[in-house]
Amino acid sequence: MTLARLVLMFDLAALRWTGVIYSAMGKALITCSPDILGGTPVFAGTRVPVQTLIDYLESGESIDAFLEGFPTAKREQVIAFLEEAKARVVASATRSLRRPVSSSGDW
C-alpha cells in the first residue's frame, strides 16, 4: 500500500512554511499555505477546506451534494482524499494491533 507523500517548502523571503500532500498517483491533493485561508488545508487548486468535506459527510450529505456546493473541488480529489484517509486508518490500526501487550495488559 502506497500512501501519499507530504512535501514541505520553506519560503525564505516570507519566512514561512507551505505544504503539499501528493496522492499515490503523484498529483497534488491537499495544499496548506498561509496565503490561502490562513493556512487551512484545502483541496489543491481551490479554496475549499478539506474539513468542509468531512463536515458534509458527517452530517449525512453525499459527495455529490458536496461537489454541487463546491464545484471547484473535483470528484477525483475527493475520492483520492477518502482513499488516503482509509489507507492511513487501516495502516494505523494494523500497527496498533501488532504491538505486543505488556504483562500488565497496557498497550
C-alpha positions as CSV (number, residue, x, y, z in Angstrom):
1,M,0.0,0.0,0.0
2,T,1.5,3.3,-1.1
3,L,0.5,6.3,1.0
4,A,0.5,9.9,-0.1
5,R,3.6,11.9,0.5
6,L,4.0,15.3,2.2
7,V,6.3,17.9,0.8
8,L,7.1,20.9,3.0
9,M,8.7,24.0,1.5
10,F,10.2,27.0,3.3
11,D,9.8,30.4,1.7
12,L,12.9,32.3,2.8
13,A,11.6,35.6,1.5
14,A,8.4,35.3,3.5
15,L,9.9,33.2,6.3
16,R,7.1,30.7,6.3
17,W,6.3,27.0,5.5
18,T,3.9,25.8,2.9
19,G,3.0,22.2,2.3
20,V,1.5,19.9,-0.4
21,I,0.2,16.4,0.1
22,Y,0.6,14.4,-3.1
23,S,-1.7,11.4,-3.9
24,A,-0.2,8.0,-4.5
25,M,-0.6,8.8,-8.2
26,G,1.7,11.9,-7.8
27,K,-1.0,14.6,-8.2
28,A,-1.2,17.5,-5.7
29,L,-4.1,16.6,-3.4
30,I,-4.1,19.0,-0.5
31,T,-2.2,22.3,-0.1
32,C,-1.6,24.3,3.0
33,S,-0.3,27.9,2.6
34,P,-0.6,31.0,4.8
35,D,-1.8,32.8,1.7
36,I,-4.9,30.6,1.3
37,L,-7.4,30.8,4.2
38,G,-4.7,31.5,6.7
39,G,-3.0,28.1,6.2
40,T,-6.2,25.9,6.3
41,P,-5.7,22.7,4.4
42,V,-7.6,22.9,1.1
43,F,-8.0,20.8,-1.9
44,A,-5.2,21.6,-4.3
45,G,-6.1,24.4,-6.8
46,T,-9.1,25.5,-4.7
47,R,-10.0,27.5,-1.7
48,V,-12.2,24.6,-0.4
49,P,-11.2,23.4,3.0
50,V,-10.8,19.6,3.4
51,Q,-12.7,20.0,6.8
52,T,-15.8,21.1,4.8
53,L,-15.9,17.7,3.0
54,I,-15.6,15.9,6.4
55,D,-18.4,18.1,7.8
56,Y,-20.6,17.3,4.9
57,L,-20.1,13.6,5.2
58,E,-20.5,13.6,9.0
59,S,-23.9,15.4,8.6
60,G,-25.1,12.6,6.2
61,E,-24.6,14.6,3.0
62,S,-23.4,12.9,-0.2
63,I,-20.2,13.5,-2.1
64,D,-22.5,14.8,-4.9
65,A,-24.0,17.4,-2.6
66,F,-20.6,18.5,-1.6
67,L,-19.4,18.8,-5.2
68,E,-22.6,20.8,-6.1
69,G,-21.8,23.2,-3.3
70,F,-18.1,23.4,-4.1
71,P,-17.7,23.0,-7.8
72,T,-14.0,23.9,-7.8
73,A,-13.3,20.7,-5.9
74,K,-13.1,17.7,-8.2
75,R,-14.6,14.2,-7.7
76,E,-11.1,12.6,-8.2
77,Q,-9.7,14.8,-5.4
78,V,-12.5,13.8,-3.0
79,I,-12.1,10.1,-3.8
80,A,-8.3,10.3,-3.6
81,F,-8.6,12.1,-0.2
82,L,-11.0,9.4,1.1
83,E,-8.8,6.6,-0.1
84,E,-5.8,8.2,1.5
85,A,-7.7,8.6,4.8
86,K,-8.8,5.0,4.7
87,A,-5.3,3.7,3.9
88,R,-3.9,5.7,6.9
89,V,-6.6,4.4,9.3
90,V,-6.0,0.8,8.2
91,A,-2.2,1.2,8.4
92,S,-2.5,2.7,11.9
93,A,-4.9,0.1,13.1
94,T,-2.7,-2.7,11.7
95,R,0.4,-1.2,13.5
96,S,-1.6,-0.9,16.8
97,L,-2.9,-4.4,16.7
98,R,0.6,-5.8,16.0
99,R,2.0,-4.2,19.2
100,P,2.6,-6.7,21.9
101,V,0.5,-6.4,25.0
102,S,2.6,-6.0,28.2
103,S,2.2,-8.3,31.1
104,S,0.1,-5.6,32.9
105,G,-2.3,-5.5,30.0
106,D,-1.4,-2.0,28.9
107,W,-0.5,-1.1,25.4
